[in-house]
Amino acid sequence: MNYKCSECENPVRVMTSAPFRLAILCILVFVDTSMAVYRRFYETGVSKVGISAHCGGLLTGLLLGIPVMKNINILSWEKKIGWLTLGLYIIAVIACVLFNGLYPYYPDTDFTECC
């Protein structure tokens, strides 16, 4: 991935540059999250997309992106942050599994056919 492409004439190099990829990613994240929020609060009678799923995906991406993604210049503090975020992710996953398994007040499941 090239990081400097202010003087690029080749459109392929522009599209593979870091700022272009980041802009496309930010646009996709904004559109997807805003559509989920709109559907959750303003549309009736449609399947609701959980905002918590989008928040969980954001946190997973942030916490796992640091230790998993390739880093060319590794500094000592980056290794510490990587281990910290990996540990936070593992703790969060264990807490979610325990909460879902041990929470006693879920409503009863209705397995009857709907249509």
C-alpha positions in Angstrom: 0.0 0.0 0.0 1.5 3.3 -1.0 1.0 6.1 1.5 2.1 9.1 -0.7 0.2 9.5 -3.8 -0.4 13.2 -4.2 1.4 13.3 -7.5 0.1 10.0 -8.9 -1.1 10.0 -12.5 -1.9 6.3 -12.6 -5.5 5.8 -11.3 -4.7 2.3 -10.0 -2.0 3.8 -7.7 -4.5 6.4 -6.5 -7.1 3.7 -5.7 -4.5 1.7 -3.8 -3.2 4.6 -1.7 -3.9 4.6 2.0 -6.0 7.9 2.1 -8.3 6.6 -0.7 -8.8 3.3 1.0 -9.5 5.0 4.3 -12.0 7.4 2.7 -13.9 4.5 1.1 -13.9 2.6 4.4 -15.2 5.6 6.4 -18.0 6.2 3.8 -19.1 2.5 4.0 -19.0 2.5 7.8 -21.0 5.7 8.0 -23.7 4.6 5.5 -24.1 1.2 7.1 -24.3 2.5 10.6 -26.7 5.3 9.7 -29.0 2.9 7.8 -29.1 0.6 10.9 -29.9 3.5 13.2 -32.6 4.7 10.8 -34.2 1.3 10.4 -34.1 0.8 14.2 -35.9 3.9 15.1 -38.0 5.1 12.2 -39.2 2.1 10.1 -42.0 -0.1 11.4 -42.8 -3.6 10.4 -39.4 -4.6 9.1 -36.6 -6.7 10.6 -34.7 -4.6 13.1 -30.9 -4.6 12.8 -29.3 -4.5 16.2 -27.2 -1.4 16.8 -25.4 -3.4 19.5 -24.1 -5.7 16.7 -22.6 -2.8 14.9 -21.0 -1.5 18.1 -19.7 -4.9 18.8 -18.2 -5.1 15.4 -16.6 -1.7 15.8 -15.0 -2.7 19.1 -13.9 -6.1 17.8 -12.3 -4.3 14.8 -10.5 -1.8 17.0 -9.4 -4.3 19.7 -8.3 -7.1 17.3 -7.0 -4.8 14.5 -4.0 -3.6 16.6 -2.5 -7.0 17.4 -3.5 -8.9 14.3 -2.8 -6.4 11.4 0.7 -6.3 10.0 2.9 -3.5 11.2 6.2 -2.7 9.4 7.8 -0.6 12.1 7.1 -2.2 15.4 7.8 0.0 18.4 8.0 -1.3 22.0 4.8 0.6 23.1 2.9 -0.8 20.2 3.6 -4.4 21.4 2.3 -3.4 24.8 -0.9 -1.9 23.4 -1.3 -4.9 21.2 -1.2 -7.3 24.2 -3.5 -5.0 26.2 -6.1 -4.8 23.5 -6.0 -8.6 22.9 -6.5 -9.1 26.6 -9.4 -6.7 26.7 -11.0 -8.5 23.8 -10.6 -11.9 25.4 -12.1 -10.6 28.7 -15.0 -9.0 26.8 -15.8 -12.3 25.0 -15.7 -14.3 28.2 -18.0 -11.7 29.9 -20.5 -11.9 27.0 -20.5 -15.7 27.0 -21.0 -15.9 30.8 -23.7 -13.3 30.7 -25.6 -15.1 27.9 -25.2 -18.4 29.6 -26.0 -17.4 33.2 -28.6 -14.6 32.8 -31.9 -16.1 34.2 -34.4 -13.5 33.1 -34.7 -14.1 29.4 -38.3 -14.4 28.1 -39.5 -17.8 27.2 -38.9 -18.8 23.6 -42.0 -19.2 21.4 -41.4 -22.0 18.9 -44.8 -22.0 17.3 -45.1 -21.4 13.6 -45.8 -17.8 12.7 -47.6 -18.1 9.3 
